Amino acid sequence: MSIIKQIEELINPTLESSQLELVDLSYTKESGKMVLRLFLDKEGGIKLSDCEEMSSKLGDILDNCGFLPQDYVLEVSSPGIDRVIKKEKDFVRFNGRKVKINTFAPVSGQRNFIGKLVSYGSNKVVIEDAAKNIIEIELSNISRARLEPELG
């Protein structure tokens, strides 16, 4: 099992009991140290106090898990206004919102799309671009999907 999966399984019970959702996590080497970044959210949005509380709780759990090195850095934050969309429930939740999608393989000759999320189903995302074109993208072809901030 990958270290990412081990971390998810370890922290999910604590997150769920606090009614928080793990949006994304990364575990990468930066400046010679391992950095574990957790992006959390909850209904109504996450606050700084939630991040501080989870940093303390999850830090204790992770420090005692036995599979992380002692010299890692833990960062707990909100997913931001351009949050990652990964899970099926995210595509359903953000229906009607503007999204930016990058694909592994071209769809109709392009790999980068910005448009309104029209629907999700049968492992396909359907978006409408600015020119009112309807684009269907297989979920397995999505390399990255994010909310596109709408200002104004």
C-alpha positions as CSV (number, residue, x, y, z in Angstrom):
1,M,0.0,0.0,0.0
2,S,1.3,3.5,-0.9
3,I,2.2,5.9,1.8
4,I,-0.5,8.3,0.6
5,K,-3.1,5.5,1.1
6,Q,-1.7,4.7,4.5
7,I,-1.9,8.4,5.6
8,E,-5.5,8.7,4.2
9,E,-6.6,5.5,6.1
10,L,-4.9,6.7,9.3
11,I,-6.4,10.3,9.4
12,N,-9.9,9.7,7.8
13,P,-11.6,8.5,11.1
14,T,-10.4,11.7,12.9
15,L,-11.5,13.9,10.0
16,E,-14.9,12.2,9.7
17,S,-15.5,12.5,13.5
18,S,-14.9,16.3,13.1
19,Q,-17.1,16.5,10.0
20,L,-14.2,17.4,7.8
21,E,-13.4,16.2,4.4
22,L,-9.9,15.4,3.0
23,V,-9.9,17.2,-0.4
24,D,-6.3,16.5,-1.4
25,L,-3.0,15.6,0.1
26,S,0.6,15.6,-1.2
27,Y,3.8,14.2,0.3
28,T,6.8,15.6,-1.5
29,K,10.4,16.5,-0.8
30,E,11.2,20.2,-0.7
31,S,14.4,21.8,0.4
32,G,15.7,18.5,1.7
33,K,12.7,17.9,4.0
34,M,9.5,15.9,3.4
35,V,6.4,18.0,3.4
36,L,2.9,16.6,4.0
37,R,0.2,18.9,2.9
38,L,-3.4,18.2,3.8
39,F,-6.2,20.2,2.2
40,L,-9.4,20.0,4.2
41,D,-12.9,21.4,3.8
42,K,-16.3,21.1,5.4
43,E,-19.9,22.2,4.8
44,G,-20.0,26.0,5.0
45,G,-16.2,26.3,4.6
46,I,-13.2,25.6,6.8
47,K,-11.8,28.2,9.2
48,L,-8.3,28.9,10.4
49,S,-9.2,27.5,13.8
50,D,-10.3,24.2,12.2
51,C,-6.9,23.9,10.5
52,E,-5.0,24.7,13.7
53,E,-7.0,22.1,15.6
54,M,-6.5,19.4,13.0
55,S,-2.8,20.2,12.7
56,S,-2.4,19.5,16.3
57,K,-4.6,16.3,16.4
58,L,-3.4,14.9,13.1
59,G,0.2,15.8,13.9
60,D,0.1,13.7,17.1
61,I,-1.5,10.8,15.2
62,L,1.0,11.0,12.3
63,D,4.0,11.4,14.7
64,N,3.1,8.1,16.3
65,C,2.2,6.1,13.2
66,G,5.6,4.6,12.6
67,F,5.8,4.9,8.9
68,L,6.7,8.6,8.5
69,P,10.2,9.9,9.1
70,Q,10.7,12.1,12.2
71,D,11.7,15.1,10.2
72,Y,8.7,15.9,8.1
73,V,6.7,19.2,7.9
74,L,2.9,19.1,8.3
75,E,0.8,21.8,6.6
76,V,-2.9,21.8,7.0
77,S,-5.0,24.3,5.0
78,S,-8.1,25.0,3.1
79,P,-8.4,24.0,-0.5
80,G,-8.7,27.6,-1.6
81,I,-11.1,29.2,-4.2
82,D,-9.5,27.1,-7.0
83,R,-9.9,23.9,-5.1
84,V,-9.1,20.5,-6.7
85,I,-12.0,18.4,-7.9
86,K,-11.1,14.7,-7.7
87,K,-14.0,12.7,-6.3
88,E,-17.3,11.8,-7.9
89,K,-19.2,13.7,-5.2
90,D,-17.1,16.9,-6.0
91,F,-18.2,16.8,-9.6
92,V,-21.8,16.5,-8.5
93,R,-21.5,19.1,-5.8
94,F,-20.0,21.7,-8.1
95,N,-22.4,21.2,-11.0
96,G,-23.1,24.6,-12.6
97,R,-19.8,26.1,-11.5
98,K,-16.9,27.1,-13.7
99,V,-14.1,24.6,-13.9
100,K,-10.7,24.2,-15.5
101,I,-9.9,20.7,-16.7
102,N,-6.6,19.3,-18.1
103,T,-6.6,16.0,-19.8
104,F,-3.9,13.3,-20.4
105,A,-4.9,12.9,-24.1
106,P,-6.5,15.5,-26.4
107,V,-10.2,15.8,-26.7
108,S,-11.3,17.4,-30.0
109,G,-7.7,18.5,-30.5
110,Q,-7.1,20.1,-27.1
111,R,-6.1,19.2,-23.6
112,N,-7.1,22.3,-21.6
113,F,-10.7,23.3,-21.0
114,I,-12.5,26.0,-19.1
115,G,-16.2,26.0,-18.9
116,K,-19.3,25.5,-16.8
117,L,-19.7,22.0,-15.4
118,V,-23.0,20.8,-16.9
119,S,-23.2,17.2,-15.6
120,Y,-21.4,14.2,-14.3
121,G,-22.4,10.6,-14.9
122,S,-21.3,7.3,-16.5
123,N,-17.7,8.3,-15.7
124,K,-17.9,11.3,-17.9
125,V,-17.8,15.0,-17.2
126,V,-19.7,17.3,-19.4
127,I,-18.8,21.0,-19.6
128,E,-20.0,23.9,-21.7
129,D,-17.2,26.3,-22.9
130,A,-17.5,30.1,-23.5
131,A,-18.5,29.5,-27.1
132,K,-21.4,27.3,-25.8
133,N,-19.7,24.1,-27.1
134,I,-20.6,20.9,-25.1
135,I,-17.5,18.8,-24.3
136,E,-17.6,15.3,-22.9
137,I,-14.5,14.2,-21.1
138,E,-13.9,10.7,-19.7
139,L,-13.1,10.8,-16.0
140,S,-10.0,8.5,-16.7
141,N,-8.7,11.1,-19.1
142,I,-8.7,14.0,-16.5
143,S,-5.2,14.7,-15.3
144,R,-6.4,17.7,-13.2
145,A,-9.6,19.4,-12.5
146,R,-10.1,22.6,-10.4
147,L,-12.7,25.2,-9.7
148,E,-12.1,28.3,-11.8
149,P,-12.5,31.4,-9.6
150,E,-15.2,33.7,-10.8
151,L,-14.6,37.2,-9.7
152,G,-17.3,39.9,-9.7
